[in-house]
Amino acid sequence: MPSVVGLLEQRELTARRRVEELREEADRIQAELAIAEREWNEWVIARSRVGEVLSLGEGDAVGPDAAEEPSDRGEPPVLPASSEAAKPKSVVPIWRAGLARSALSADYQRIVRVLADRGRLGQGPLTCQEMAGCFGLDPVPAKIEALRSKAKRLTARGWLAEPAPGRFTLAKAVAWQGAGS
């Protein structure tokens, strides 16, 4: 006859293993979610750009130079042109001279602010794990991957530079603009 304590230990071990399996699965799903959100965002941008191009050809009596203007301005395709600040979950605008950090959503502004502070202090690039520490986040894979996705998006839009794989710093033009203000 097995002991009650032995049966309880066996059930506890089974439950602990199940919890560990679910945590691993949750981390994997969070990483997949970050990738899927990035891909979705790219499709939103593509659809918006095509919409801009098609709307310019629908009788807006404009010259050939105007067809290039929306991409030259770097405005986020989802936001109306009159909007100054980005909304949560908004598209990251392409950086251009004179574009304020307030054009970014709060999460992106926070990343740019930390890297700008490091630049002013003469400190080097940050990894996403180090950024998570700066923000007081637990350095778990899901949080780090979410930061990496945001940092890569900022890099692709010209706000950040990635001098070494996985290490991010403020882009030179963005840092220079910040130094003058």
C-alpha positions in Angstrom: 0.0 0.0 0.0 1.6 3.3 -1.1 1.9 6.0 1.5 -0.3 9.2 1.4 2.8 11.4 1.5 4.3 9.5 -1.4 1.1 9.9 -3.5 1.0 13.6 -2.7 4.6 14.0 -3.7 3.9 12.2 -7.0 0.9 14.4 -7.7 2.9 17.5 -6.8 5.7 16.5 -9.2 3.2 15.9 -12.0 1.6 19.3 -11.4 5.0 21.1 -11.3 6.0 19.5 -14.6 2.8 20.6 -16.2 3.3 24.2 -15.0 6.8 24.2 -16.4 5.6 22.8 -19.8 2.9 25.5 -19.9 5.4 28.3 -19.1 7.7 27.1 -21.9 4.7 27.0 -24.3 3.7 30.5 -23.2 7.2 31.8 -23.9 7.2 30.2 -27.3 3.8 31.6 -28.1 4.9 35.1 -27.0 7.9 34.9 -29.4 5.6 33.7 -32.2 3.2 36.5 -31.5 5.9 39.1 -31.7 6.9 37.8 -35.1 3.3 37.6 -36.3 2.7 41.2 -35.1 5.7 42.4 -37.0 4.6 40.7 -40.2 1.0 42.0 -39.8 2.4 45.6 -39.3 4.4 45.2 -42.5 1.2 44.2 -44.4 -0.6 47.2 -42.9 2.1 49.5 -44.2 2.1 47.9 -47.6 -1.7 48.2 -48.0 -1.6 51.8 -46.8 1.2 52.7 -49.2 -0.7 51.1 -52.1 -3.8 53.1 -51.0 -1.8 56.3 -51.0 -0.5 55.6 -54.5 -3.9 54.7 -55.8 -5.6 57.7 -54.2 -3.1 60.1 -55.8 -4.1 58.7 -59.3 -7.8 59.2 -58.8 -8.2 62.7 -60.2 -6.2 64.7 -57.6 -4.7 67.1 -60.2 -1.1 66.9 -58.9 2.2 66.9 -60.5 4.7 64.0 -60.8 6.7 65.3 -57.8 3.6 64.9 -55.5 3.5 61.2 -56.0 6.8 60.9 -54.1 5.9 63.4 -51.4 4.1 61.0 -48.9 7.2 58.7 -48.6 9.5 61.8 -48.5 7.5 63.2 -45.5 7.8 59.8 -43.7 4.3 60.2 -42.2 2.9 57.0 -40.7 0.4 55.6 -43.2 -2.3 54.7 -40.7 -2.5 58.1 -39.0 -4.1 61.2 -40.5 -1.6 63.9 -41.5 -3.1 66.3 -38.9 -2.2 64.0 -36.0 0.9 65.0 -34.1 1.2 62.2 -31.5 1.0 58.5 -32.3 -1.8 56.4 -30.9 -1.1 53.2 -28.9 -0.3 50.3 -31.3 0.4 52.7 -34.1 2.8 52.3 -37.0 6.3 53.7 -36.4 6.9 56.6 -38.8 10.0 56.7 -40.9 12.4 59.1 -39.2 13.1 62.4 -40.9 14.7 65.7 -39.9 12.4 67.7 -37.7 10.2 64.7 -36.6 9.7 64.8 -32.9 9.9 61.7 -30.6 6.2 62.4 -29.8 5.3 60.9 -33.2 6.1 57.5 -31.6 3.9 55.6 -29.2 4.9 55.5 -25.5 6.8 52.2 -25.7 8.9 53.4 -28.6 9.5 56.8 -27.0 10.8 55.0 -24.0 13.3 53.0 -26.0 14.5 56.1 -27.9 14.7 58.1 -24.6 16.9 55.4 -22.9 19.3 55.2 -25.9 19.4 59.0 -26.1 20.3 59.2 -22.4 23.1 56.6 -22.9 24.4 58.6 -25.9 24.5 61.8 -23.9 26.5 60.0 -21.1 28.9 58.6 -23.7 27.8 55.0 -23.1 27.6 52.4 -25.8 24.8 50.4 -27.4 22.3 48.3 -25.4 21.1 44.8 -25.8 17.4 44.1 -25.5 18.1 42.2 -22.2 19.8 45.3 -20.9 16.9 47.5 -22.0 14.5 45.2 -20.2 16.6 45.8 -17.0 16.4 49.6 -17.6 12.6 49.4 -17.9 12.3 47.2 -14.8 11.0 44.2 -16.8 11.7 40.6 -16.0 14.4 39.4 -18.4 12.2 36.6 -19.7 12.3 35.6 -23.3 8.8 37.0 -24.1 9.6 40.5 -22.8 13.1 40.5 -24.5 11.6 39.4 -27.8 8.9 42.1 -27.6 11.7 44.7 -27.0 13.8 43.2 -29.8 10.8 43.5 -32.2 10.3 47.2 -31.3 14.0 47.9 -31.6 14.2 46.2 -35.0 11.2 48.2 -36.2 12.8 51.5 -35.0 16.0 50.4 -36.7 14.2 49.7 -40.0 12.5 53.1 -39.8 15.8 55.0 -39.2 15.4 55.9 -35.5 18.0 53.4 -34.2 21.2 51.8 -35.5 22.4 48.3 -34.8 26.2 48.6 -34.9 26.6 44.9 -33.8 24.0 42.2 -34.0 21.6 42.6 -31.1 23.1 45.8 -29.9 21.1 49.0 -30.4 22.0 52.7 -30.2 20.4 55.9 -31.4 20.9 56.6 -35.2 23.5 59.3 -35.8 21.0 61.7 -37.4 18.5 61.2 -34.6 21.2 61.8 -32.0 22.5 64.8 -33.8 19.0 66.3 -34.0 18.6 65.7 -30.3 21.9 67.4 -29.5 20.8 70.6 -31.2 17.5 71.0 -29.3 
